[in-house]
């Protein structure tokens, strides 16, 4: 009955940002085509700009005007028009207007076939949109045009893995082991994993984590390799360590797209992607830029707070999370991360203050109410905790977490004046009738112990252990076994203050 019940207050960066497609102009009807500037080129479909944020719409209009200025200029060199098309494509690509970007890059590549930048970006666009065969062809062309485009080799290896062309993928990753050792070893590990060579995969993934411990997503692949060898305990251990941090090779051509983004929503998405890749400094920059565009953006401030926490700037993290909370005190996306951060810093009184305000704004939020009652109990404010739970149970008698937490406090509160064994047993039995989990059986045992019925309490604890073992929940089984011993004495009542 500790911080494990605070899960309702926890959120991740991924849950804080809208999907890149959600409400975007990508779904809008095109506003017309940009006619080919030279024979043999294709028209560029221009999306509608009016639904976009003003900063984004203005930027895309400026990109189009600059393109038209270059094309209209008498005597513009072929290379200048190619660059104009490529720059226009980058502007569209930055905001995921893929059709417009693809047509622009294709024209740029046709006009300047030796310019690797447009081939690389076109290949990346195809990779993003799942057109892997085309992506492979373009990355190969980029490598032929510029053999030292090592980032293209890494991406080509990833594409080959997606196509299950494992021999080709291995060749690409092996070619960049000196330049990008972590990305190369990770790729080689994925190839070995798919080929069923699990020991080799483990060696590669361990090397990645030694070099880049922040790449916590690699723990999942490592777990799969251990599972392949039947080493389930090690597989489970690495699954528990899985996180958002990935491995990416430095790719200046693709990363140049990020510098073009101005809209708040896409900056938040960009920051979220950097966060998921373990690039916390880049994520912080993106979220700060989003706040610069939209100071009232709750998601930008929450995400910045979470990133600053990862970077060890706890003061800055709490500051940003508090600002977000003040902007939207009733928003769980704002309050949850602040509460979680304060708890992690062991600043429980401040967390109680925030939770109290949240429950005033959203009195029907059971997760927050239960979390507040648990924190109050931790701070030995038992009477306040019981009163809060009693009020919640009176309003919503069908809610199991509220009833369970109340029953446990009535059965085992250190403040003996709050104990009420009969009521605790009534609540616990009602919960067990609808939710017969091992933990609910333990609650019944606590209530029976308060009533002095130790033999029955012990029977319920033994039943709870059996149920946990039957469910193959080793951790819960071990915890319950550790608690069972005190029910084997003549006086099994929980001690008070």
PyMOL commands that set and color helices and strands:
alter all, ss='L'
color gray80, all
select helices_A, chain A and resi 3-9+13-16+25-27+54-72+78-94+98-111+116-128+132-145+150-162+166-175+181-194+198-211+218-228+232-240+252-255+258-260+264-276+280-293+298-310+314-327+332-344+348-361+366-378+382-395+400-412+416-418+421-434+438-450+454-470+474-488
alter helices_A, ss='H'
color red, helices_A
select strands_A, chain A and resi 30-34+44-47
alter strands_A, ss='S'
color yellow, strands_A
deselect
rebuild
show_as cartoon
